[in-house]
């Protein structure tokens, strides 16, 4: 457990620094670029994310879950990564012109051609980083993330100030990837295989064809709103939705992106030892909802102030969208780890099938954008999230023996914590109208109060997350006490 906590601390540090830099970049970029310019990059970015699922080919998950990992299997994974990444580089580059014509925006094609370079570089760092994840060795991953985030921030801001418009965001992404690959090469173990090989490729392909489907369907569901909105409405509408969804990304960056890379290796270790994975899944769900539910409820209540502070007055149409998307996140969170636990159990085919159904529901829900615009699309996503939770539970009940009563018991402490934590924001929203004149004081004051109330609620409700918080505080207090007594002992 200590290795898991240490890995999680590295991941949290990486994500928190990244969030700070991303927020700082957003504050600047949102005021330098227009909604249309940001919308152009957003469309190209979701297309690149979709293509990356073919590029990655599920190879990271293959290396992590493989029970006996040999040098030959690593070489085969490296070969597969090169073939798929370089193939997608050619496809993505070639598709940039017809896609730009489809959206009637030449800028989308310009961004795609820069992003195609990323695909050529990814294989030289991806396999090594997956190996670090398998071993829960997160120090190199932290260093790579830190340097890449700083590079991306600096390049994006300088590019925007230099008048490169949406191209500044594409170039900054490429610069960050170059740094990540460089760090992975620098920290690669001396005995780590350096050359690809086709021997054993069939085994890699057998696993990866299912894993690729999982993340491909997942990315379709994630990318579909921007892609559909961009075609049905306009690029400015894409940007408004993207900024509303940006509030959700704060939680994704600070918590989910730190937890998810660790959950799969943790579940896989439990499975390799022959232990039941359901208890670990339930504990992880309790911890995630204990942080996520209060965050999304409070952000929903303070959406006006949050968006006004982060993005500026021109982005206020995103407020109502953000509030609906907070509800979507609340519904999705209890089953967010379903894919990871099913892969760890060796049921990659069933995990693939689940993603196909869940993301199909999201895609079908977006038809509401046509008669009801952006709010209709968001409410459609809420309906899809509820149906997706029901489907996910059915799969987990069959594969890991998860019962609905267990989920309710696991989430009950988080529900109590959420109700208590949301009280300050709920009372303020009832008696105070958030406006241009008070948004800063409302967000900062209510935000600080909410953090204090959340910590008290964790302790009073005996939430398992409090044990982790208390452990961190205990270690910090011990180090502080030791530093105070050290000079005295020296004397």
C-alpha positions in Angstrom: 0.0 0.0 0.0 2.9 2.4 0.7 4.0 2.1 -3.0 0.5 2.9 -4.1 0.3 6.0 -1.8 3.8 7.1 -3.0 2.7 6.7 -6.6 -0.5 8.5 -6.0 1.3 11.4 -4.4 3.6 11.7 -7.5 0.5 11.6 -9.7 -1.3 14.2 -7.6 1.6 16.5 -7.6 2.0 16.1 -11.4 -1.7 16.8 -11.9 -2.0 19.7 -9.5 1.0 21.5 -11.1 -0.5 20.8 -14.5 -3.8 22.2 -13.4 -2.3 25.4 -12.0 -0.4 25.9 -15.3 -3.4 25.0 -17.3 -5.6 27.5 -15.4 -2.9 30.2 -15.8 -2.7 29.4 -19.5 -6.5 29.5 -19.8 -6.8 32.8 -18.0 -4.4 34.3 -20.6 -5.4 32.4 -23.7 -9.2 33.0 -23.2 -8.4 36.7 -23.3 -6.0 36.6 -26.3 -8.0 34.3 -28.6 -11.6 34.6 -29.8 -14.2 31.8 -29.2 -14.0 30.9 -32.9 -10.2 30.5 -32.7 -10.4 28.3 -29.6 -13.3 26.4 -31.2 -11.1 25.6 -34.3 -8.4 24.1 -32.0 -11.0 22.2 -29.9 -12.4 20.4 -33.0 -8.9 19.4 -34.2 -8.0 18.3 -30.7 -10.9 16.0 -30.3 -10.2 14.5 -33.7 -6.5 13.9 -32.6 -7.7 12.4 -29.3 -9.9 10.0 -31.3 -7.1 9.0 -33.6 -4.8 8.5 -30.6 -6.9 5.5 -29.6 -5.8 3.7 -32.8 -2.3 5.0 -32.2 -1.9 3.7 -28.7 -3.5 0.4 -29.6 -4.1 -0.5 -26.0 -0.4 -1.3 -25.6 0.0 0.4 -22.2 -2.8 -1.7 -20.8 -1.3 -4.9 -22.4 2.1 -4.3 -20.6 0.4 -3.5 -17.3 -1.9 -6.5 -17.1 0.5 -9.1 -18.6 1.1 -11.6 -15.8 4.7 -12.5 -17.0 6.3 -9.6 -18.9 9.4 -10.6 -20.9 11.8 -8.6 -23.0 10.3 -10.2 -26.1 6.8 -9.0 -25.2 8.1 -5.5 -24.7 9.8 -5.5 -28.1 6.6 -6.8 -29.7 4.6 -4.0 -28.0 7.2 -1.4 -29.2 6.9 -2.7 -32.8 3.1 -2.6 -32.7 3.2 1.0 -31.3 5.5 2.1 -34.1 3.3 0.6 -36.8 0.0 2.0 -35.5 1.4 5.4 -34.6 3.1 6.0 -37.9 0.1 4.7 -39.8 -2.1 7.2 -38.0 0.4 10.0 -38.6 -0.1 9.4 -42.4 -3.9 9.0 -42.1 -4.3 12.1 -39.9 -2.1 14.3 -42.1 -3.9 13.1 -45.3 -7.3 13.6 -43.7 -6.6 17.2 -42.7 -7.7 18.7 -46.0 -11.1 16.9 -46.4 -11.9 17.5 -42.7 -11.1 21.2 -43.0 -13.5 21.3 -46.0 -16.1 19.4 -44.1 -16.1 22.0 -41.3 -15.5 24.9 -43.7 -12.5 25.9 -41.6 -9.0 25.8 -43.1 -7.6 26.3 -39.6 -8.7 22.9 -38.5 -6.5 21.3 -41.2 -3.5 23.5 -40.2 -3.8 22.3 -36.6 -4.2 18.6 -37.7 -1.0 18.7 -39.8 1.0 19.9 -36.8 -0.6 17.2 -34.6 0.3 14.5 -37.1 4.0 15.1 -36.0 3.0 14.0 -32.5 2.1 10.5 -33.8 5.6 10.0 -35.2 7.2 10.7 -31.8 4.9 9.0 -29.4 6.3 5.4 -29.7 9.7 6.4 -28.4 8.3 7.2 -25.0 5.0 5.3 -24.6 6.3 1.8 -24.0 8.8 3.0 -21.3 6.1 5.1 -19.6 3.8 2.1 -19.5 6.5 0.0 -17.9 7.0 2.6 -15.2 3.2 2.5 -14.5 3.2 -1.3 -14.2 6.0 -1.1 -11.7 4.3 1.8 -9.9 7.5 3.8 -10.5 6.0 7.3 -10.9 9.0 9.5 -10.3 10.0 9.6 -14.0 6.4 10.1 -15.0 6.2 13.0 -12.5 9.3 14.7 -13.9 8.2 14.2 -17.5 4.8 15.7 -16.7 6.2 18.6 -14.8 8.6 19.6 -17.5 6.1 19.0 -20.3 3.4 21.1 -18.5 5.8 24.0 -18.1 6.9 23.8 -21.7 3.4 23.6 -23.0 2.4 26.7 -20.9 5.3 28.8 -21.9 5.0 28.0 -25.6 1.3 28.5 -25.7 1.4 31.9 -24.1 4.4 33.1 -26.1 2.7 31.9 -29.3 -0.6 33.6 -28.5 1.2 36.8 -27.7 3.1 36.5 -31.0 -0.1 36.4 -32.9 0.0 32.7 -33.9 -3.7 32.3 -32.9 -4.9 28.7 -32.7 -1.6 27.4 -34.0 0.0 28.4 -30.7 -2.0 25.7 -28.9 -1.0 23.1 -31.5 2.7 24.0 -31.3 2.7 24.0 -27.5 1.2 20.5 -27.5 4.0 19.3 -29.8 6.7 20.9 -27.6 5.3 19.3 -24.5 5.4 15.8 -26.2 9.0 16.3 -27.2 9.9 17.0 -23.6 8.0 13.9 -22.4 9.8 11.6 -24.9 13.1 13.1 -24.0 12.6 12.4 -20.3 11.4 8.8 -20.9 14.6 8.1 -22.9 16.7 9.6 -20.2 15.2 7.5 -17.4 14.8 4.3 -19.4 16.4 1.4 -17.4 19.7 0.2 -18.8 18.5 -3.4 -19.4 15.2 -2.2 -21.0 14.8 -3.5 -24.6 15.6 -0.8 -27.1 14.7 -2.4 -30.4 11.3 -3.5 -31.8 10.6 -7.1 -32.9 7.7 -8.8 -34.6 8.1 -12.0 -32.6 5.1 -12.3 -30.3 3.2 -9.7 -32.2 0.1 -12.0 -32.5 -0.3 -12.1 -28.7 -0.1 -8.3 -28.5 -2.6 -7.9 -31.3 -5.1 -10.4 -29.6 -5.2 -8.2 -26.5 -4.9 -4.8 -28.1 -7.7 -5.2 -30.6 -10.1 -5.3 -27.7 -8.3 -2.6 -25.6 -8.2 -0.3 -28.6 -12.0 -0.7 -29.0 -12.5 0.2 -25.3 -10.6 3.5 -25.5 -11.7 4.2 -29.1 -15.3 4.0 -28.1 -14.6 5.9 -24.9 -12.9 8.7 -26.9 -15.8 8.8 -29.4 -18.2 9.4 -26.5 -15.9 12.1 -25.1 -15.2 13.8 -28.5 -18.7 13.4 -30.0 -20.2 16.6 -28.4 -17.6 18.9 -29.9 -17.7 17.1 -33.3 -21.5 17.1 -33.5 -21.9 20.7 -32.2 -19.3 22.0 -34.6 -21.2 20.5 -37.5 -24.8 21.2 -36.3 -24.1 24.8 -35.0 -20.8 26.7 -35.3 -17.3 26.9 -33.9 -18.3 29.5 -31.2 -20.8 27.0 -29.9 -18.1 24.4 -29.7 -16.0 26.8 -27.7 -18.9 27.5 -25.2 -19.4 23.8 -24.6 -15.7 23.3 -24.3 -15.4 26.0 -21.7 -18.3 24.5 -19.7 -16.7 21.1 -19.9 -13.4 22.7 -18.8 -14.8 23.0 -15.3 -15.2 19.2 -15.3 -11.7 18.9 -16.6 -10.4 20.5 -13.4 -11.5 17.4 -11.4 -10.3 15.1 -14.2 -6.9 16.7 -14.0 -6.6 16.9 -10.3 -8.1 13.5 -9.3 -9.1 11.2 -12.1 -6.0 11.4 -14.1 -4.0 10.8 -10.9 -6.2 7.8 -9.8 -6.9 6.0 -13.1 -3.3 5.2 -14.0 -2.8 3.7 -10.6 -6.1 1.8 -10.3 -5.4 -0.5 -13.2 -2.0 -1.7 -11.9 -3.6 -2.0 -8.4 -6.5 -4.1 -9.6 -4.2 -6.2 -11.8 -1.9 -7.0 -8.8 -5.0 -8.0 -6.8 -6.1 -10.3 -9.6 -2.6 -11.8 -10.0 -2.7 -12.7 -6.3 -6.0 -14.5 -6.8 -7.9 -12.0 -4.6 -11.4 -10.6 -5.3 -11.3 -7.2 -7.0 -14.8 -6.0 -5.9 -13.7 -4.8 -2.4 -10.9 -2.7 -4.0 -13.3 -1.3 -6.6 -15.8 -0.3 -3.9 -13.1 1.4 -1.8 -11.8 3.3 -4.8 -15.3 4.4 -5.6 -15.9 5.6 -2.1 -12.7 7.7 -2.2 -13.6 9.1 -5.7 -17.1 10.1 -4.8 -16.0 11.5 -1.5 -14.0 14.1 -3.5 -15.9 14.2 -6.7 -19.5 14.6 -5.6 -18.8 17.6 -3.4 -16.7 19.2 -6.1 -19.3 18.9 -8.8 -22.2 20.0 -6.7 -20.4 23.1 -5.4 -19.1 24.0 -8.8 -22.6 23.7 -10.2 -23.8 26.1 -7.6 -21.0 28.5 -8.2 -20.8 28.1 -12.0 -21.4 31.8 -12.8 -18.5 33.0 -10.6 -16.2 30.2 -11.6 -16.6 30.8 -15.4 -16.5 34.5 -15.0 -13.2 34.3 -13.0 -11.5 31.7 -15.2 -12.6 32.7 -18.7 -13.9 36.3 -18.6 -17.3 37.9 -19.4 -17.5 36.7 -23.0 -18.0 33.1 -21.9 -21.1 33.5 -19.7 -23.3 31.4 -22.1 -21.3 28.4 -20.7 -22.8 28.8 -17.2 -26.1 26.9 -17.8 -24.2 24.2 -19.7 -21.7 23.7 -16.9 -24.4 23.2 -14.4 -26.0 20.4 -16.4 -22.6 18.8 -17.1 -22.0 18.7 -13.3 -25.0 16.5 -13.0 -23.6 14.3 -15.8 -20.4 13.9 -13.8 -22.2 13.0 -10.6 -24.1 10.2 -12.4 -21.0 8.8 -14.1 -18.6 8.8 -11.1 -19.7 5.6 -9.2 -18.9 3.5 -12.3 -16.0 5.4 -13.6 -13.5 2.6 -12.8 -15.6 -0.2 -14.4 -13.3 -0.5 -17.5 -10.1 -0.8 -15.3 -11.4 -3.5 -13.0 -12.7 -5.6 -16.0 -9.4 -5.3 -17.8 -7.6 -6.4 -14.6 -9.9 -9.4 -14.4 -8.9 -10.4 -17.9 -12.3 -9.7 -19.4 -11.1 -7.3 -22.0 -13.7 -8.4 -24.4 -16.6 -7.6 -22.0 -15.0 -4.3 -21.2 -14.9 -3.5 -24.9 -18.6 -4.4 -25.2 -19.5 -2.2 -22.3 -17.8 0.8 -23.7 -19.5 0.3 -27.0 -22.9 0.4 -25.3 -22.2 3.3 -23.0 -20.6 5.5 -25.6 -23.3 4.6 -28.1 -25.8 6.0 -25.6 -23.8 9.2 -25.4 -23.7 9.5 -29.1 -27.4 8.8 -29.6 -28.2 11.4 -26.9 -26.6 14.2 -28.9 -29.4 14.2 -31.4 -31.1 16.6 -28.9 -28.7 19.3 -30.1 -30.7 19.7 -33.3 -34.1 20.7 -31.8 -32.9 22.1 -28.5 -29.4 23.5 -29.1 -26.6 23.3 -26.6 -28.8 22.8 -23.5 -30.5 19.9 -25.3 -27.2 18.2 -26.0 -26.2 18.5 -22.3 -29.5 17.1 -21.0 -29.1 14.3 -23.5 -25.7 13.5 -22.0 -27.4 13.4 -18.5 -29.9 10.8 -19.7 -27.1 8.8 -21.3 -25.1 8.9 -18.1 -28.0 7.5 -16.1 -28.6 4.7 -18.6 -24.8 4.0 -18.8 -24.6 3.6 -15.0 -27.4 1.0 -15.1 -25.6 -0.9 -17.9 -22.2 -0.7 -16.2 -23.6 -2.1 -13.0 -25.1 -5.1 -14.8 -21.7 -5.9 -16.3 -19.9 -5.6 -13.0 -22.5 -7.7 -11.2 -21.8 -10.5 -13.7 -18.0 -10.2 -13.9 -16.9 -9.3 -10.4 -20.0 -10.2 -8.4 -20.8 -6.5 -7.5 -24.2 -6.0 -5.9 -26.2 -2.7 -6.0 -26.5 -2.8 -2.3 -22.7 -2.8 -2.0 -22.5 0.3 -4.3 -25.1 2.1 -2.2 -23.2 1.3 1.0 -19.9 2.4 -0.5 -21.4 5.7 -1.7 -23.5 6.5 1.4 -20.6 8.3 3.3 -19.9 10.4 0.2 -23.6 11.4 -0.1 -23.6 12.6 3.5 -20.3 14.5 3.0 -21.7 16.1 -0.2 -24.9 17.3 1.5 -22.9 18.9 4.3 -20.2 20.4 2.1 -22.7 22.0 -0.3 -24.5 23.9 2.4 -22.4 27.1 2.3 -22.7 27.4 -1.5 -26.4 26.5 -1.4 -27.2 29.1 1.2 -25.2 31.7 -0.6 -26.9 30.9 -3.9 -30.3 31.2 -2.2 -29.7 34.6 -0.7 -27.1 36.3 -2.9 -27.3 36.8 -6.7 -23.9 36.1 -8.3 -23.0 39.1 -10.6 -20.3 41.0 -12.2 -19.9 43.0 -9.0 -19.3 40.2 -6.6 -18.2 37.1 -8.5 -14.6 37.2 -7.2 -15.6 37.5 -3.6 -18.3 34.9 -3.9 -15.9 32.3 -5.5 -12.9 32.9 -3.3 -14.9 33.3 0.0 -17.3 30.5 -0.6 -14.5 28.3 -2.0 -12.4 28.7 1.1 -15.3 28.0 3.4 -16.3 24.9 1.4 -12.8 23.3 1.7 -13.0 23.8 5.5 -16.5 22.4 5.7 -15.5 19.5 3.5 -12.7 18.4 5.7 -14.9 18.7 8.8 -17.6 16.6 7.0 -15.1 13.9 6.1 -14.1 13.6 9.8 -17.6 13.8 11.3 -19.1 11.4 8.8 -16.2 9.0 9.3 -15.5 8.9 5.5 -12.6 6.6 4.5 -11.0 9.5 2.7 -10.4 11.2 6.1 -8.0 8.4 7.0 -5.8 9.3 4.0 -6.0 13.0 4.8 -5.1 12.3 8.5 -2.2 10.2 7.4 -0.8 13.0 5.3 -1.3 15.6 8.0 0.4 13.2 10.5 3.4 12.8 8.3 3.7 16.5 7.8 3.4 17.2 11.5 6.0 14.6 12.3 8.4 16.1 9.8 7.7 19.6 11.2 8.3 18.4 14.7 11.6 16.7 13.7 12.8 19.9 12.0 12.1 21.9 15.2 13.9 19.5 17.5 16.9 18.9 15.3 18.8 22.2 16.2 18.2 21.5 19.9 19.6 18.0 19.6 22.6 19.3 17.7 23.3 21.7 20.5 
